[in-house]
Amino acid sequence: MNAQGADPATATPAPAPAPARCGIDSIEISRIERLLAETPAADLSKIFSAQELADAGNGPGRCASLAARYAAKEACIKLFPRELSAGKIEPADFSVVRDGYGAPAIECSSRARALLDRARLAGIAVSLTHDRTNASAVALALPATTEIPISGRVFFRVFPFRRDVIVANLRRVFGAAVPAAEIDRLAQAHYAHLWRLVVEFFRFRWLSAERKRALVRVEGLEAFTEAFRAGRGVLILTGHFGNWEVATVAGIQNYPEVRGRFHFVRRPIKPRWLDALVTRRFNRSGFGVIGKRGSLDRIVSLLESGDVIVFPFDQYAGGSDGIDVEFFGTPAGTFKSLAIIALATGAPVLPACSWREPDGTHVLRFEVPVAAIDDADTNEAIRRTTRAYNAALERMILRHPEQWWWVHRRWKSARRKSSRARRTAAAGG
């Protein structure tokens, strides 16, 4: 994945990717013959995708074709032995498709794609073969690499704003599977992103309304429209992705029917003059701003009116506001209010994110709603629902990791527990 906005003339070339992992599998075609004969069609679709079944056809080569595809699935899951043993992945998460030239390629489920992104893998190359009795496949995992604009290299070294926090956060998320050199490249690419944010913040003010609208492409509009027209209000689950201000303000302005219906829940920004400037920009663009504290009644009232509440969900939440819920494998203080509101009102929760494309334009993307998880135990319902929201955040962060706000001290709970454990151990010694 390339750092967004990288100028090829000034970016550090990324190292040529080489296969990071290899999986091999072979299967007897007779096993697939028995599987096809004994398995109902409904259950067969849990193993093979509809496209795989269609591509295999109904002729004499059907069994051999499906056997090769099954070998490919098994080869793919061998790339992730720990996740396989933990039940986080299965053969059905991978399917074989054909590209425009007829060559096989691997298509991943959202769960598998998240695993690849967490391991910084660009994709999986696959080769299939079979003879009269056996089918075999080889899967190669190809690492993603990051190109670094010169601004990222410079600011990483001369302006170390929270550099230790950024690197520590990246290591927490990627360190188990990603080389240290790639983590450093991600950190430098993130500094380039921060620099672009500063430039865009001042530049955006002077752009015409037409130019602002042309800067942004909106994806997943059908998911948003369906939820909005249901009339129960909409909760937008988001975080500090890309240039959220530019993407949201410019993107939504393309749809005047929702002007005045979007309201952002946020903490005050420091310094106060910057907070006032951002608030004025939102208000001039037809967006409301709601403080995070003492706003529950207003939020519920706006939802009852069918309005949209945008809830940044990726900051640390402590005390009575938060609940410790897993985030990238480690408990993190997370706002529980979004789950409470969703469970109480039935308003759909749509994940949304934004990112900057290499040409400087922006994408605002809405995704399908994340269902609240009901439970007889209210606290358990809140916990499980909040975890589902964190999982949605994880998937969005991993797609464009250099453009998330890594400067947050997101895992304060883990650091406190680690410090207490060290003090306890020292006292016991």
C-alpha positions in Angstrom: 0.0 0.0 0.0 1.5 3.4 -1.0 1.5 6.4 1.3 -1.3 8.6 -0.1 -0.1 11.7 -1.9 3.4 10.4 -2.4 5.2 12.2 -5.3 7.1 9.6 -7.3 9.8 12.1 -7.9 10.5 12.7 -4.2 9.3 9.5 -2.6 11.7 6.9 -1.3 11.2 3.9 -3.5 9.7 1.0 -1.6 11.7 -2.2 -1.5 10.7 -4.7 -4.2 8.2 -7.1 -2.6 9.2 -10.7 -2.2 7.1 -13.7 -1.1 6.8 -13.5 2.7 5.2 -16.9 3.3 4.4 -20.0 1.3 1.6 -22.5 1.6 1.4 -25.8 -0.4 -1.4 -28.3 -0.5 -2.4 -31.4 -2.5 -5.6 -33.4 -2.5 -6.9 -36.5 -4.1 -9.6 -35.7 -6.7 -11.6 -38.8 -5.6 -12.2 -37.0 -2.2 -13.9 -34.1 -4.0 -15.9 -36.6 -6.0 -17.2 -38.1 -2.8 -17.8 -34.6 -1.4 -19.9 -33.6 -4.4 -21.9 -36.8 -4.3 -22.6 -36.7 -0.5 -23.0 -33.0 0.2 -26.3 -31.1 -0.4 -26.1 -28.0 -2.6 -26.8 -25.6 0.3 -23.9 -27.0 2.3 -21.6 -27.1 -0.8 -22.0 -23.3 -1.0 -20.4 -23.0 2.4 -17.2 -24.5 1.0 -17.1 -23.0 -2.5 -18.2 -19.6 -3.7 -21.0 -19.3 -6.3 -18.4 -18.1 -8.8 -16.1 -21.1 -8.1 -19.0 -23.6 -8.7 -20.0 -21.8 -11.9 -16.4 -21.7 -13.2 -16.0 -25.4 -12.6 -18.9 -26.1 -14.9 -20.8 -29.4 -15.0 -18.6 -31.4 -17.4 -16.2 -34.2 -16.8 -13.5 -31.8 -15.5 -15.7 -30.5 -12.7 -14.2 -32.6 -9.9 -10.6 -31.9 -10.9 -11.3 -28.1 -11.1 -13.0 -28.0 -7.7 -10.2 -30.1 -6.2 -7.6 -27.6 -7.4 -9.6 -24.8 -5.9 -10.0 -26.6 -2.6 -6.2 -27.2 -2.5 -5.7 -23.5 -3.1 -8.0 -22.7 -0.1 -6.0 -25.1 2.1 -2.7 -23.6 0.9 -4.0 -20.1 1.8 -4.9 -21.0 5.3 -1.5 -22.5 5.9 -0.2 -19.0 5.5 -1.9 -18.1 8.8 -1.2 -21.1 11.2 -1.9 -19.2 14.4 -5.1 -17.7 13.2 -6.2 -21.1 11.9 -5.6 -22.7 15.3 -7.5 -19.9 17.0 -10.5 -20.4 14.7 -10.1 -16.9 13.2 -9.8 -18.2 9.6 -11.1 -21.1 7.5 -10.8 -22.3 3.9 -14.1 -20.7 2.9 -12.5 -17.3 3.6 -10.5 -17.7 0.4 -11.9 -18.3 -3.1 -10.3 -18.6 -6.5 -11.3 -16.2 -9.3 -9.9 -15.7 -12.8 -8.4 -12.4 -14.0 -9.0 -10.9 -17.4 -6.4 -13.3 -18.9 -7.8 -16.4 -17.3 -5.1 -16.7 -14.7 -6.1 -17.7 -11.1 -6.2 -15.2 -8.4 -7.3 -15.2 -4.7 -10.3 -13.3 -3.5 -10.5 -12.8 0.3 -13.4 -12.5 2.6 -13.5 -9.3 4.8 -12.2 -11.4 7.7 -9.3 -12.7 5.6 -8.6 -9.3 4.1 -8.2 -7.9 7.7 -5.7 -10.6 8.4 -3.7 -9.7 5.3 -3.8 -6.0 6.2 -2.7 -6.7 9.8 0.3 -8.6 8.4 0.9 -5.9 5.8 0.4 -8.3 2.9 -0.6 -6.9 -0.4 -2.2 -10.1 -1.6 -1.7 -13.8 -2.3 -0.4 -15.2 -5.5 -1.6 -18.7 -6.4 -0.7 -21.5 -8.8 -3.0 -24.5 -9.5 -2.3 -27.8 -11.2 -3.8 -31.3 -11.4 -3.3 -34.6 -13.1 -5.8 -37.6 -13.3 -5.7 -38.4 -9.6 -4.4 -35.4 -7.6 -4.8 -31.6 -7.6 -2.2 -29.3 -6.0 -1.8 -25.6 -5.3 0.9 -23.2 -4.1 0.1 -19.9 -2.4 2.6 -17.1 -1.9 1.9 -14.2 0.4 3.2 -10.9 -1.0 4.2 -8.2 1.4 2.9 -4.6 1.1 5.5 -1.9 1.1 5.2 1.8 1.8 6.6 4.7 -0.2 7.7 7.7 1.8 7.3 11.2 0.6 10.3 13.4 1.4 8.2 15.4 3.8 7.7 12.2 5.9 11.4 11.6 6.1 12.2 15.2 7.0 9.5 15.7 9.7 10.1 12.3 11.2 13.7 13.3 12.0 13.4 17.1 12.7 10.0 17.4 14.3 9.5 14.4 16.6 6.0 15.3 17.8 4.9 12.2 19.8 7.2 10.1 17.7 7.6 7.6 20.5 3.9 7.3 20.8 3.4 6.8 17.1 6.1 4.1 16.8 4.9 2.3 19.9 1.3 2.2 18.7 2.4 0.9 15.3 4.5 -1.8 16.9 1.6 -2.8 19.1 -0.6 -3.3 16.1 1.9 -4.6 13.5 4.9 -5.7 15.4 4.2 -9.4 15.7 4.0 -9.9 11.9 5.7 -6.9 10.2 9.5 -6.2 10.0 10.8 -3.3 12.0 11.9 -1.5 8.8 8.3 -1.5 7.5 7.0 -0.1 10.8 9.6 2.7 10.5 8.4 3.4 6.9 4.8 3.5 8.1 5.7 6.0 10.8 7.5 8.2 8.3 4.5 8.0 5.9 2.3 9.0 8.8 4.4 12.1 9.3 3.9 12.9 5.6 0.2 12.5 6.1 0.2 14.9 9.1 2.0 17.5 7.0 -0.6 17.2 4.2 -3.3 17.7 6.9 -1.7 21.1 7.9 -1.4 22.2 4.2 -5.0 21.1 3.4 -6.4 22.8 6.5 -5.3 26.2 5.3 -5.7 25.6 1.6 -9.3 24.3 1.9 -10.5 27.6 3.2 -9.8 29.4 -0.1 -11.2 26.8 -2.5 -14.5 27.5 -4.3 -17.5 25.4 -3.4 -17.4 23.8 -6.8 -13.7 22.8 -6.3 -14.4 21.5 -2.8 -17.2 19.2 -4.1 -14.9 18.0 -6.9 -12.3 17.0 -4.4 -14.3 14.2 -2.9 -15.8 10.9 -4.1 -18.5 9.3 -1.9 -18.7 5.5 -1.8 -21.3 3.2 -0.2 -24.0 5.9 -0.6 -26.7 3.2 -0.9 -26.0 1.9 2.6 -26.3 5.4 4.0 -29.5 6.3 2.0 -31.2 3.1 3.1 -30.5 3.7 6.8 -31.4 7.4 6.5 -34.7 6.8 4.8 -35.7 4.3 7.5 -36.5 7.4 9.7 -35.0 6.1 13.0 -32.0 8.4 12.7 -28.4 7.3 11.9 -25.4 6.9 14.0 -22.1 7.2 12.1 -19.2 5.3 13.7 -16.0 6.9 12.6 -12.5 7.9 13.7 -9.6 10.2 12.7 -9.2 8.9 9.2 -7.6 10.8 6.3 -8.7 14.4 6.2 -12.1 13.8 7.8 -13.1 17.5 7.7 -12.4 17.9 4.0 -14.0 14.6 3.0 -17.1 15.1 5.1 -17.8 18.7 4.5 -17.1 18.6 0.7 -18.6 15.1 0.2 -21.9 15.7 2.0 -22.3 19.1 0.3 -22.9 17.2 -2.9 -26.3 16.1 -1.3 -28.2 19.3 -0.3 -31.1 17.2 1.0 -29.2 16.3 4.1 -28.0 19.8 4.8 -28.7 20.6 8.5 -29.3 17.0 9.3 -25.6 16.0 10.2 -24.4 16.7 13.8 -20.8 16.0 15.0 -20.1 14.8 18.5 -16.6 15.9 19.5 -14.4 17.1 22.3 -13.1 20.7 22.2 -9.9 21.2 20.3 -6.9 23.0 21.8 -6.0 25.8 21.4 -9.4 27.5 21.7 -9.0 29.6 18.6 -8.6 26.4 16.5 -11.7 24.9 18.1 -13.6 28.1 17.2 -12.3 28.0 13.6 -13.3 24.4 13.0 -16.7 24.9 14.6 -17.4 27.9 12.3 -16.4 25.9 9.3 -18.8 23.1 10.2 -21.6 25.5 11.0 -21.2 27.4 7.7 -21.3 24.1 5.8 -24.6 23.2 7.5 -23.3 20.8 10.2 -24.1 20.9 13.8 -21.5 20.4 16.6 -22.4 18.6 19.8 -20.2 18.4 22.9 -19.4 14.9 24.2 -20.4 15.6 27.8 -24.1 16.1 28.8 -25.4 15.7 25.3 -27.3 12.4 25.6 -30.8 14.0 25.6 -30.1 16.1 22.6 -28.6 13.2 20.7 -31.7 11.1 21.4 -34.0 13.9 20.3 -32.1 14.4 17.0 -32.3 10.7 16.3 -36.1 10.8 16.9 -36.2 13.5 14.3 -34.4 11.2 11.8 -31.1 13.2 11.9 -27.5 11.9 11.6 -25.1 11.8 14.5 -21.4 11.5 13.7 -19.5 9.8 16.5 -15.7 9.7 16.5 -15.0 6.5 18.3 -11.2 6.0 18.3 -10.1 8.1 21.2 -9.3 6.8 24.7 -12.2 6.9 27.1 -11.7 6.5 30.8 -13.7 6.7 34.0 -17.5 6.5 33.8 -17.4 7.3 30.0 -15.4 4.2 29.0 -15.2 0.4 29.1 -12.1 -1.7 28.6 -12.7 -3.6 25.4 -10.2 -5.3 23.0 -8.8 -3.1 20.3 -6.2 -4.8 18.1 -5.8 -7.6 20.6 -5.3 -5.4 23.7 -7.9 -3.9 26.1 -8.4 -0.2 25.5 -10.7 2.3 27.2 -13.5 2.8 24.7 -16.6 5.0 24.7 -19.6 2.9 25.8 -22.2 5.6 25.0 -22.5 4.7 21.3 -23.6 1.1 22.2 -25.9 2.4 24.9 -27.6 4.8 22.5 -27.9 2.2 19.7 -29.3 -0.5 22.0 -31.8 2.0 23.5 -33.0 3.6 20.3 -32.6 1.0 17.6 -30.8 3.5 15.4 -28.5 1.8 12.8 -24.8 2.3 13.3 -22.9 2.8 10.0 -19.1 2.7 10.0 -17.6 5.5 7.8 -14.0 6.4 6.9 -12.1 8.7 4.6 -8.7 8.6 2.9 -6.6 10.6 0.5 -5.9 9.2 -2.9 -2.4 9.5 -4.6 -3.7 12.3 -6.8 -4.8 14.4 -3.8 -8.5 13.8 -4.0 -10.4 12.3 -1.1 -12.8 9.4 -0.6 -15.7 9.3 1.9 -16.9 5.7 2.4 -20.0 4.5 4.2 -20.3 0.8 5.1 -23.2 -1.5 5.9 -24.5 -1.1 9.5 -23.0 -3.0 12.4 -25.8 -4.7 14.3 -26.0 -4.1 18.1 -25.7 -7.3 20.1 -28.5 -7.9 22.5 -28.1 -9.9 25.7 -30.1 -10.5 28.8 -27.2 -8.9 30.8 -27.2 -5.2 29.8 -23.6 -4.8 30.7 -22.6 -7.7 28.5 -24.7 -6.4 25.6 -22.8 -3.1 25.9 -19.5 -4.8 26.0 -20.1 -7.1 23.1 -21.6 -4.3 21.0 -18.7 -2.0 21.8 -16.2 -4.8 20.7 -18.1 -5.1 17.4 -17.6 -1.4 16.9 -13.9 -1.6 17.7 -13.6 -4.5 15.2 -15.1 -2.2 12.5 -12.6 0.5 13.3 -9.8 -2.0 13.0 -10.8 -3.0 9.5 -11.0 0.6 8.4 -7.6 1.6 10.0 -5.8 -1.4 8.4 -6.8 -0.4 4.8 -4.9 2.9 4.9 -2.8 2.7 8.1 -0.6 5.6 7.4 -3.7 7.9 7.4 -5.0 7.1 10.9 -4.3 9.3 13.9 -1.5 7.3 15.5 -0.6 10.1 17.9 -3.4 9.1 20.2 -2.4 7.4 23.4 -5.1 4.8 22.8 -4.0 2.0 25.1 -3.7 3.9 28.4 -5.5 1.0 30.2 -2.9 -1.5 29.1 0.0 0.8 30.2 -1.7 1.4 33.6 -2.1 -2.4 34.2 1.5 -3.0 33.1 2.8 -0.4 35.5 0.8 -1.9 38.3 2.1 -5.4 37.5 5.7 -4.1 37.6 5.1 -2.3 40.9 3.5 -5.4 42.4 6.4 -7.6 41.2 8.9 -5.2 42.6 7.1 -5.1 46.0 6.9 -8.9 46.1 10.6 -9.1 45.4 
